[in-house]
Amino acid sequence: MAFSINMDNVMSKTVGNATGNEITGTFRLKKGLAEMLKNGVIMDVVSAEQAKIAENAGAVAVMALEKVPADIRKEGNVARMADPKKIKEIMKSVTIPVMAKVRIGHFAEAQILESLNVDYIDESEVLTPADNKHIDKHKFKIPFVCGARDLGEALRRINEGAAMIRTKGEAGTGNIIEAVKHINMINEQIKRIKTLSKRELERESLKMRVPYQLVEETRNIQRLPVVNFAAGGVATPADAALMMLLGADGIFVGSGIFKSENPAKTAKGIVEATTHYDNPKIIAKASEGLEAMKGLEIEKLEVKMQTRGF
Amino acid sequence: MINMLKIGVLAFQGDVREHIEMLKKIGAEPIKIKLAEHLNDVYGLIMPGGESTTIGFLMKKYKVDKAIKERHKQGMPIYGTCAGAILLSKEIIGSNQPKLGLADISIKRNDYGRQIDSFETELDIKGIGKSKGVFIRAPVIKNIYNGVEILSEYKNQPVMVRQNNILITTFHPELANETRVHKYFLNMAQEYRQIREMQKDL
Protein backbone atom coordinates (compact mmCIF):
# COMPACT_ATOMS: atom_id res chain seq x y z
CA MET A 1 0.00 0.00 0.00
CA ALA A 2 1.27 3.43 -0.95
CA PHE A 3 0.57 4.92 2.45
CA SER A 4 2.29 2.32 4.55
CA ILE A 5 5.72 3.93 4.82
CA ASN A 6 6.10 4.60 8.48
CA MET A 7 7.52 7.96 9.51
CA ASP A 8 9.15 6.15 12.40
CA ASN A 9 11.43 4.49 9.86
CA VAL A 10 12.14 7.69 8.00
CA MET A 11 12.76 9.34 11.33
CA SER A 12 14.73 6.49 12.85
CA LYS A 13 17.33 8.96 14.05
CA THR A 14 14.89 9.88 16.81
CA VAL A 15 15.04 6.81 19.04
CA GLY A 16 13.39 7.87 22.26
CA ASN A 17 14.26 6.75 25.79
CA ALA A 18 12.91 3.55 27.25
CA THR A 19 12.28 2.82 30.93
CA GLY A 20 10.46 -0.40 31.79
CA ASN A 21 7.78 -0.77 29.16
CA GLU A 22 7.43 3.00 28.69
CA ILE A 23 9.10 5.00 25.90
CA THR A 24 9.34 8.79 25.80
CA GLY A 25 10.62 11.28 23.21
CA THR A 26 9.72 9.23 20.11
CA PHE A 27 9.01 10.93 16.81
CA ARG A 28 5.41 9.70 17.03
CA LEU A 29 4.96 11.57 20.31
CA LYS A 30 6.64 14.72 18.99
CA LYS A 31 4.57 14.76 15.84
CA GLY A 32 1.50 13.66 17.82
CA LEU A 33 1.37 16.80 19.94
CA ALA A 34 1.34 18.90 16.75
CA GLU A 35 -1.54 16.76 15.45
CA MET A 36 -3.51 17.72 18.58
CA LEU A 37 -2.99 21.41 17.82
CA LYS A 38 -4.53 21.21 14.33
CA ASN A 39 -7.26 23.72 13.44
CA GLY A 40 -6.11 25.77 16.38
CA VAL A 41 -4.38 29.09 16.96
CA ILE A 42 -1.00 29.47 18.67
CA MET A 43 -0.48 32.96 20.04
CA ASP A 44 2.67 34.94 20.83
CA VAL A 45 2.69 36.27 24.40
CA VAL A 46 5.26 38.25 26.37
CA SER A 47 3.78 37.89 29.88
CA ALA A 48 1.70 35.61 32.10
CA GLU A 49 -1.15 38.10 31.83
CA GLN A 50 -1.17 37.91 28.02
CA ALA A 51 -0.94 34.12 28.22
CA LYS A 52 -4.14 34.06 30.32
CA ILE A 53 -5.93 36.27 27.77
CA ALA A 54 -4.82 33.93 24.98
CA GLU A 55 -5.96 30.82 26.84
CA ASN A 56 -9.35 32.33 27.67
CA ALA A 57 -9.82 33.30 24.03
CA GLY A 58 -9.36 29.65 22.99
CA ALA A 59 -5.68 29.49 21.98
CA VAL A 60 -4.41 25.89 21.66
CA ALA A 61 -0.91 26.93 22.79
CA VAL A 62 1.11 30.04 23.52
CA MET A 63 4.57 31.06 22.33
CA ALA A 64 6.56 32.66 25.15
CA LEU A 65 8.67 35.56 23.89
CA GLU A 66 10.68 38.52 25.13
CA LYS A 67 9.11 40.81 22.50
CA VAL A 68 6.58 40.27 19.70
CA PRO A 69 8.08 40.30 16.18
CA ALA A 70 6.71 43.80 15.39
CA ASP A 71 8.76 45.21 18.30
CA ILE A 72 11.84 43.16 17.40
CA ARG A 73 11.59 44.67 13.93
CA LYS A 74 11.11 48.21 15.24
CA GLU A 75 14.02 48.07 17.68
CA GLY A 76 16.41 46.22 15.40
CA ASN A 77 18.63 44.79 18.17
CA VAL A 78 19.90 41.21 18.48
CA ALA A 79 16.90 39.08 19.42
CA ARG A 80 17.50 36.03 21.67
CA MET A 81 15.66 33.33 23.62
CA ALA A 82 13.35 34.82 26.27
CA ASP A 83 14.32 35.14 29.93
CA PRO A 84 13.82 31.71 31.61
CA LYS A 85 12.10 33.45 34.51
CA LYS A 86 9.46 34.82 32.17
CA ILE A 87 9.03 31.47 30.44
CA LYS A 88 8.50 29.78 33.80
CA GLU A 89 5.91 32.39 34.82
CA ILE A 90 4.03 31.83 31.58
CA MET A 91 4.19 28.03 32.02
CA LYS A 92 2.72 28.38 35.49
CA SER A 93 -0.11 30.65 34.37
CA VAL A 94 -1.78 28.42 31.76
CA THR A 95 -2.79 24.77 31.26
CA ILE A 96 -2.31 24.74 27.46
CA PRO A 97 1.09 23.85 25.92
CA VAL A 98 3.82 26.49 26.08
CA MET A 99 6.29 26.93 23.23
CA ALA A 100 9.38 29.13 23.17
CA LYS A 101 11.78 30.32 20.50
CA VAL A 102 15.51 29.76 20.09
CA ARG A 103 17.89 31.27 17.56
CA ILE A 104 18.66 29.20 14.46
CA GLY A 105 21.56 26.86 15.31
CA HIS A 106 21.69 27.86 18.99
CA PHE A 107 21.54 24.40 20.54
CA ALA A 108 22.57 25.71 23.96
CA GLU A 109 19.44 27.85 24.11
CA ALA A 110 17.48 24.75 23.06
CA GLN A 111 19.05 22.71 25.87
CA ILE A 112 18.04 25.41 28.33
CA LEU A 113 14.44 25.35 27.11
CA GLU A 114 14.42 21.56 27.32
CA SER A 115 15.61 21.76 30.92
CA LEU A 116 12.67 24.10 31.64
CA ASN A 117 10.30 21.43 30.19
CA VAL A 118 8.66 23.71 27.63
CA ASP A 119 6.33 21.70 25.39
CA TYR A 120 7.67 22.76 21.97
CA ILE A 121 10.71 24.67 20.70
CA ASP A 122 10.52 27.01 17.71
CA GLU A 123 13.91 27.30 15.99
CA SER A 124 12.99 30.65 14.56
CA GLU A 125 14.16 33.13 11.96
CA VAL A 126 12.37 35.82 13.98
CA LEU A 127 15.33 35.77 16.37
CA THR A 128 18.85 36.66 15.21
CA PRO A 129 20.52 33.50 13.83
CA ALA A 130 23.44 32.04 15.82
CA ASP A 131 24.83 29.74 13.12
CA ASN A 132 24.50 28.98 9.44
CA LYS A 133 23.57 25.41 10.41
CA HIS A 134 20.31 24.35 12.02
CA ILE A 135 20.09 22.41 15.29
CA ASP A 136 20.23 18.58 15.17
CA LYS A 137 16.73 18.24 16.55
CA HIS A 138 16.77 14.42 16.78
CA LYS A 139 18.96 14.75 19.87
CA PHE A 140 16.17 16.39 21.87
CA LYS A 141 13.24 14.82 23.69
CA ILE A 142 11.23 18.02 23.20
CA PRO A 143 9.70 18.50 19.74
CA PHE A 144 10.68 21.34 17.39
CA VAL A 145 8.78 23.48 14.91
CA CYS A 146 10.66 25.28 12.11
CA GLY A 147 9.78 27.77 9.38
CA ALA A 148 9.89 27.05 5.65
CA ARG A 149 9.29 28.87 2.38
CA ASP A 150 9.32 25.90 0.03
CA LEU A 151 9.24 22.11 0.02
CA GLY A 152 13.02 21.65 0.11
CA GLU A 153 13.35 23.84 3.17
CA ALA A 154 10.46 22.05 4.90
CA LEU A 155 11.89 18.58 4.21
CA ARG A 156 15.41 19.61 5.28
CA ARG A 157 13.99 20.73 8.62
CA ILE A 158 11.99 17.49 8.98
CA ASN A 159 15.11 15.50 8.14
CA GLU A 160 16.92 17.35 10.93
CA GLY A 161 14.13 16.24 13.28
CA ALA A 162 11.49 19.00 13.14
CA ALA A 163 8.12 17.46 14.09
CA MET A 164 6.08 20.40 12.86
CA ILE A 165 6.50 22.98 10.07
CA ARG A 166 5.12 26.48 9.66
CA THR A 167 5.37 28.90 6.78
CA LYS A 168 7.86 31.66 7.46
CA GLY A 169 5.75 34.45 6.01
CA GLU A 170 7.16 37.79 7.08
CA ALA A 171 6.83 38.12 10.85
CA GLY A 172 5.84 41.37 12.52
CA THR A 173 4.37 42.95 9.41
CA GLY A 174 0.67 42.12 9.71
CA ASN A 175 0.95 41.54 5.95
CA ILE A 176 -0.22 38.14 4.75
CA ILE A 177 1.29 38.05 1.25
CA GLU A 178 4.52 36.23 2.13
CA ALA A 179 2.76 33.47 4.09
CA VAL A 180 0.42 33.00 1.13
CA LYS A 181 3.37 32.71 -1.24
CA HIS A 182 5.05 30.15 0.99
CA ILE A 183 2.07 27.86 1.45
CA ASN A 184 1.23 28.03 -2.25
CA MET A 185 4.82 27.20 -3.13
CA ILE A 186 4.87 24.15 -0.83
CA ASN A 187 1.49 22.91 -2.11
CA GLU A 188 2.42 23.39 -5.77
CA GLN A 189 5.69 21.54 -5.29
CA ILE A 190 3.94 18.64 -3.54
CA LYS A 191 1.46 18.45 -6.42
CA ARG A 192 4.26 18.60 -8.98
CA ILE A 193 6.29 15.68 -7.56
CA LYS A 194 3.23 13.46 -7.97
CA THR A 195 3.91 13.25 -11.70
CA LEU A 196 7.66 12.52 -11.48
CA SER A 197 9.30 9.22 -12.39
CA LYS A 198 11.50 7.46 -9.84
CA ARG A 199 14.63 8.88 -11.47
CA GLU A 200 13.26 12.39 -11.54
CA LEU A 201 12.21 12.07 -7.91
CA GLU A 202 15.73 10.95 -6.99
CA ARG A 203 17.14 13.99 -8.77
CA GLU A 204 14.62 16.18 -6.95
CA SER A 205 15.69 14.77 -3.56
CA LEU A 206 19.35 15.51 -4.41
CA LYS A 207 18.40 19.06 -5.35
CA MET A 208 16.51 19.48 -2.10
CA ARG A 209 19.36 17.82 -0.15
CA VAL A 210 17.08 15.35 1.64
CA PRO A 211 16.81 11.53 1.64
CA TYR A 212 14.79 10.03 -1.21
CA GLN A 213 12.46 8.24 1.25
CA LEU A 214 11.26 11.54 2.66
CA VAL A 215 10.39 12.95 -0.77
CA GLU A 216 8.69 9.70 -1.69
CA GLU A 217 6.62 9.71 1.49
CA THR A 218 5.54 13.30 0.76
CA ARG A 219 4.64 12.37 -2.80
CA ASN A 220 2.57 9.41 -1.65
CA ILE A 221 0.53 11.16 1.02
CA GLN A 222 0.36 14.44 -0.98
CA ARG A 223 1.04 16.60 2.04
CA LEU A 224 4.01 17.20 4.33
CA PRO A 225 4.73 14.19 6.61
CA VAL A 226 4.22 16.49 9.62
CA VAL A 227 1.65 19.15 10.49
CA ASN A 228 2.05 22.43 8.57
CA PHE A 229 0.83 25.65 10.19
CA ALA A 230 0.68 29.17 8.73
CA ALA A 231 2.74 31.92 10.31
CA GLY A 232 4.17 35.34 9.57
CA GLY A 233 1.69 38.13 8.88
CA VAL A 234 -1.68 36.87 10.16
CA ALA A 235 -3.55 39.90 11.55
CA THR A 236 -7.30 39.31 11.06
CA PRO A 237 -9.86 36.50 11.20
CA ALA A 238 -10.02 36.70 7.39
CA ASP A 239 -6.24 36.19 7.16
CA ALA A 240 -6.55 33.05 9.30
CA ALA A 241 -9.42 31.75 7.17
CA LEU A 242 -7.45 32.44 3.98
CA MET A 243 -4.50 30.39 5.20
CA MET A 244 -6.78 27.53 6.29
CA LEU A 245 -8.53 27.58 2.91
CA LEU A 246 -5.11 27.39 1.24
CA GLY A 247 -4.46 24.19 3.19
CA ALA A 248 -2.73 25.20 6.43
CA ASP A 249 -3.35 22.86 9.38
CA GLY A 250 -3.54 25.73 11.87
CA ILE A 251 -2.39 29.27 12.60
CA PHE A 252 0.38 31.06 14.47
CA VAL A 253 -0.38 34.68 15.33
CA GLY A 254 2.53 36.80 16.44
CA SER A 255 2.05 40.52 16.70
CA GLY A 256 -1.49 40.40 15.27
CA ILE A 257 -3.19 39.95 18.62
CA PHE A 258 -1.43 42.09 21.16
CA LYS A 259 -0.76 44.88 18.63
CA SER A 260 -4.48 45.14 17.85
CA GLU A 261 -6.88 47.53 19.59
CA ASN A 262 -8.73 44.81 21.52
CA PRO A 263 -6.51 41.73 21.97
CA ALA A 264 -9.09 39.46 23.65
CA LYS A 265 -11.68 40.14 20.96
CA THR A 266 -9.18 39.81 18.11
CA ALA A 267 -7.90 36.54 19.60
CA LYS A 268 -11.42 35.09 19.83
CA GLY A 269 -12.23 36.23 16.31
CA ILE A 270 -9.14 34.53 14.90
CA VAL A 271 -9.89 31.32 16.86
CA GLU A 272 -13.43 31.19 15.49
CA ALA A 273 -12.29 31.94 11.93
CA THR A 274 -9.67 29.18 12.12
CA THR A 275 -12.33 26.62 13.05
CA HIS A 276 -15.07 27.90 10.75
CA TYR A 277 -12.74 28.86 7.89
CA ASP A 278 -15.25 27.55 5.35
CA ASN A 279 -18.17 29.54 6.78
CA PRO A 280 -17.96 33.24 5.68
CA LYS A 281 -21.07 34.23 7.65
CA ILE A 282 -19.46 33.19 10.92
CA ILE A 283 -16.17 34.87 9.97
CA ALA A 284 -18.04 38.09 9.10
CA LYS A 285 -19.52 38.11 12.59
CA ALA A 286 -16.17 37.31 14.20
CA SER A 287 -14.58 40.19 12.26
CA GLU A 288 -17.00 42.89 13.41
CA GLY A 289 -15.54 45.90 15.18
CA LEU A 290 -11.95 44.66 15.31
CA GLU A 291 -9.20 47.17 14.75
CA ALA A 292 -6.28 45.20 13.36
CA MET A 293 -2.62 46.10 13.80
CA LYS A 294 -1.44 48.72 11.33
CA GLY A 295 0.92 46.57 9.28
CA LEU A 296 3.86 47.18 6.94
CA GLU A 297 4.56 47.02 3.21
CA ILE A 298 7.03 44.24 2.35
CA GLU A 299 8.94 46.45 -0.16
CA LYS A 300 9.75 48.97 2.56
CA LEU A 301 11.29 46.51 5.03
CA GLU A 302 14.92 46.85 6.03
CA VAL A 303 15.18 43.27 7.30
CA LYS A 304 13.50 40.28 5.70
CA MET A 305 13.44 37.66 8.45
CA GLN A 306 12.34 34.95 6.02
CA THR A 307 15.76 34.94 4.33
CA ARG A 308 17.36 33.66 7.54
CA GLY A 309 17.93 29.90 7.69
CA PHE A 310 19.18 27.53 5.06
CA MET B 1 -26.44 -4.04 1.70
CA ILE B 2 -26.67 -2.02 4.87
CA ASN B 3 -26.03 1.70 4.52
CA MET B 4 -22.68 2.85 5.78
CA LEU B 5 -22.96 3.93 9.37
CA LYS B 6 -22.60 7.70 9.77
CA ILE B 7 -20.37 8.65 12.69
CA GLY B 8 -19.79 12.27 13.66
CA VAL B 9 -16.34 13.60 14.54
CA LEU B 10 -16.39 16.81 16.57
CA ALA B 11 -14.32 18.96 14.22
CA PHE B 12 -13.68 22.25 15.99
CA GLN B 13 -10.05 21.46 16.68
CA GLY B 14 -7.61 18.61 17.28
CA ASP B 15 -6.68 15.33 15.59
CA VAL B 16 -9.90 15.19 13.60
CA ARG B 17 -8.15 13.93 10.44
CA GLU B 18 -6.75 10.87 12.23
CA HIS B 19 -10.18 9.85 13.55
CA ILE B 20 -11.73 10.37 10.12
CA GLU B 21 -9.07 8.13 8.57
CA MET B 22 -9.74 5.46 11.20
CA LEU B 23 -13.49 5.52 10.52
CA LYS B 24 -12.92 5.22 6.78
CA LYS B 25 -10.59 2.29 7.36
CA ILE B 26 -13.23 0.35 9.29
CA GLY B 27 -15.99 1.11 6.80
CA ALA B 28 -17.95 3.86 8.54
CA GLU B 29 -18.88 7.23 7.04
CA PRO B 30 -17.33 10.12 8.98
CA ILE B 31 -19.26 13.40 9.28
CA LYS B 32 -17.52 16.54 10.55
CA ILE B 33 -19.47 18.21 13.34
CA LYS B 34 -19.01 21.96 13.76
CA LEU B 35 -22.62 23.08 14.16
CA ALA B 36 -25.57 21.57 16.06
CA GLU B 37 -27.49 20.60 12.90
CA HIS B 38 -24.57 18.47 11.68
CA LEU B 39 -25.47 16.00 14.45
CA ASN B 40 -28.90 15.23 13.00
CA ASP B 41 -28.21 12.01 11.14
CA VAL B 42 -25.23 10.46 12.87
CA TYR B 43 -25.44 7.32 15.04
CA GLY B 44 -22.37 8.03 17.11
CA LEU B 45 -19.98 10.85 17.95
CA ILE B 46 -16.21 10.85 18.40
CA MET B 47 -14.66 13.67 20.41
CA PRO B 48 -11.02 13.87 19.31
CA GLY B 49 -7.84 14.80 21.09
CA GLY B 50 -6.89 18.46 21.11
CA GLU B 51 -7.05 21.26 23.63
CA SER B 52 -10.08 20.79 25.88
CA THR B 53 -10.25 24.52 26.73
CA THR B 54 -10.44 25.46 23.03
CA ILE B 55 -12.94 22.75 22.09
CA GLY B 56 -15.04 23.53 25.19
CA PHE B 57 -15.15 27.24 24.37
CA LEU B 58 -16.24 26.63 20.76
CA MET B 59 -18.70 23.89 21.70
CA LYS B 60 -20.46 26.27 24.07
CA LYS B 61 -20.31 29.29 21.77
CA TYR B 62 -21.99 27.39 18.92
CA LYS B 63 -24.41 25.52 21.24
CA VAL B 64 -23.12 22.17 20.07
CA ASP B 65 -22.83 21.14 23.74
CA LYS B 66 -26.63 21.30 24.13
CA ALA B 67 -27.19 19.29 20.98
CA ILE B 68 -24.75 16.60 22.10
CA LYS B 69 -26.43 16.31 25.51
CA GLU B 70 -29.78 15.96 23.78
CA ARG B 71 -28.54 13.16 21.53
CA HIS B 72 -26.84 11.49 24.50
CA LYS B 73 -30.18 11.37 26.29
CA GLN B 74 -31.66 9.55 23.29
CA GLY B 75 -28.90 6.97 23.64
CA MET B 76 -26.42 8.00 20.95
CA PRO B 77 -22.97 6.55 21.77
CA ILE B 78 -20.09 8.98 22.32
CA TYR B 79 -16.39 8.14 22.30
CA GLY B 80 -13.91 10.65 23.78
CA THR B 81 -10.14 10.46 23.43
CA CYS B 82 -7.87 12.60 25.64
CA ALA B 83 -9.41 16.09 25.34
CA GLY B 84 -12.67 14.37 24.48
CA ALA B 85 -12.37 12.34 27.68
CA ILE B 86 -11.85 15.52 29.68
CA LEU B 87 -14.93 17.18 28.19
CA LEU B 88 -17.08 14.13 28.93
CA SER B 89 -16.09 14.01 32.61
CA LYS B 90 -18.43 15.14 35.40
CA GLU B 91 -15.50 16.65 37.26
CA ILE B 92 -12.34 18.23 35.85
CA ILE B 93 -10.20 18.54 38.98
CA GLY B 94 -9.04 22.13 39.58
CA SER B 95 -10.80 23.63 36.57
CA ASN B 96 -14.15 25.24 35.83
CA GLN B 97 -13.76 25.18 32.04
CA PRO B 98 -16.82 24.42 29.87
CA LYS B 99 -17.61 20.68 29.67
CA LEU B 100 -20.37 18.17 28.91
CA GLY B 101 -20.13 16.29 32.23
CA LEU B 102 -21.85 13.13 30.98
CA ALA B 103 -19.63 10.40 32.48
CA ASP B 104 -19.35 9.73 36.21
CA ILE B 105 -15.61 10.21 36.47
CA SER B 106 -13.21 12.79 37.93
CA ILE B 107 -10.29 13.56 35.72
CA LYS B 108 -7.12 15.59 36.13
CA ARG B 109 -5.57 17.29 33.12
CA ASN B 110 -1.90 16.80 32.15
CA ASP B 111 -1.42 14.65 35.22
CA TYR B 112 1.51 12.63 33.81
CA GLY B 113 3.36 15.92 33.26
CA ARG B 114 4.24 18.06 30.27
CA GLN B 115 5.17 17.01 26.70
CA ILE B 116 8.55 15.69 27.84
CA ASP B 117 6.62 13.10 29.90
CA SER B 118 4.36 12.00 27.02
CA PHE B 119 4.88 8.27 26.46
CA GLU B 120 4.09 5.11 24.53
CA THR B 121 3.45 1.83 26.26
CA GLU B 122 1.71 -1.50 25.87
CA LEU B 123 -1.79 -1.86 27.29
CA ASP B 124 -4.08 -4.79 27.88
CA ILE B 125 -7.67 -3.98 26.88
CA LYS B 126 -10.64 -6.09 28.01
CA GLY B 127 -12.20 -7.79 24.98
CA ILE B 128 -9.47 -6.52 22.67
CA GLY B 129 -6.14 -7.71 24.07
CA LYS B 130 -2.68 -6.18 23.82
CA SER B 131 -2.62 -2.74 22.25
CA LYS B 132 -0.21 0.18 21.92
CA GLY B 133 -1.08 3.12 24.15
CA VAL B 134 0.04 6.57 22.97
CA PHE B 135 -0.32 9.15 25.75
CA ILE B 136 0.26 12.82 24.87
CA ARG B 137 0.02 15.33 27.72
CA ALA B 138 -2.68 12.94 28.81
CA PRO B 139 -5.20 13.37 31.63
CA VAL B 140 -5.56 10.83 34.44
CA ILE B 141 -8.88 9.39 35.60
CA LYS B 142 -8.71 9.80 39.37
CA ASN B 143 -12.11 8.45 40.38
CA ILE B 144 -15.04 6.57 38.90
CA TYR B 145 -18.62 6.25 40.21
CA ASN B 146 -22.00 4.66 39.45
CA GLY B 147 -21.03 1.58 37.54
CA VAL B 148 -18.35 2.96 35.26
CA GLU B 149 -16.60 -0.13 33.86
CA ILE B 150 -12.81 -0.22 33.59
CA LEU B 151 -11.66 -1.69 30.26
CA SER B 152 -7.95 -0.99 30.67
CA GLU B 153 -5.61 0.22 33.36
CA TYR B 154 -2.08 1.54 33.41
CA LYS B 155 -0.12 1.74 36.67
CA ASN B 156 -3.34 1.05 38.59
CA GLN B 157 -5.21 3.95 37.05
CA PRO B 158 -8.02 3.51 34.51
CA VAL B 159 -7.08 4.59 30.95
CA MET B 160 -10.13 3.17 29.16
CA VAL B 161 -13.62 3.10 30.65
CA ARG B 162 -17.21 2.66 29.57
CA GLN B 163 -20.45 3.86 31.10
CA ASN B 164 -23.52 2.80 29.13
CA ASN B 165 -23.26 4.63 25.80
CA ILE B 166 -20.06 6.50 26.63
CA LEU B 167 -16.60 5.18 25.81
CA ILE B 168 -13.47 6.95 27.03
CA THR B 169 -9.75 6.51 26.42
CA THR B 170 -7.09 8.83 27.78
CA PHE B 171 -4.75 7.53 25.05
CA HIS B 172 -4.85 7.79 21.24
CA PRO B 173 -5.54 4.55 19.31
CA GLU B 174 -5.89 6.77 16.21
CA LEU B 175 -2.17 7.63 16.42
CA ALA B 176 -1.13 3.99 16.85
CA ASN B 177 -2.83 2.54 13.78
CA GLU B 178 -5.06 0.62 16.21
CA THR B 179 -8.49 0.10 14.62
CA ARG B 180 -9.93 -2.26 17.21
CA VAL B 181 -11.01 0.44 19.66
CA HIS B 182 -12.85 2.27 16.88
CA LYS B 183 -14.43 -1.04 15.83
CA TYR B 184 -15.59 -1.56 19.41
CA PHE B 185 -17.20 1.88 19.26
CA LEU B 186 -18.69 1.16 15.84
CA ASN B 187 -20.45 -1.86 17.37
CA MET B 188 -21.99 0.41 20.01
CA ALA B 189 -23.20 2.71 17.22
CA GLN B 190 -24.60 -0.21 15.24
CA GLU B 191 -26.62 -1.41 18.24
CA TYR B 192 -27.94 2.11 18.68
CA ARG B 193 -29.01 2.31 15.03
CA GLN B 194 -30.86 -0.98 15.31
CA ILE B 195 -32.76 0.29 18.34
CA ARG B 196 -33.56 3.58 16.59
CA GLU B 197 -34.83 1.77 13.52
CA MET B 198 -37.01 -0.53 15.58
CA GLN B 199 -38.48 2.51 17.34
CA LYS B 200 -39.25 4.05 13.93
CA ASP B 201 -41.03 0.90 12.80
CA LEU B 202 -43.36 0.91 15.78
Interface residues (C-beta under 8 A of the other chain):
Chain A: G16 N21 E22 I23 T24 G25 T26 R28 L29 G32 L33 E35 M36 L37 K38 N39 G40 E55 A57 G58 A59 V60 A61 T95 I96 P97 E114 N117 V118 D119 Y120 K141 I142 P143 V271 E272 T275 H276 N279
Chain B: A11 F12 Q13 G14 D15 V16 R17 E18 K34 G49 G50 E51 T53 T54 F57 L58 K61 C82 A83 S95 R109 N110 G113 R114 Q115 I116 D117 S118 F119 E120 T121 E122 V134 I136 R137 H172 L175 A176
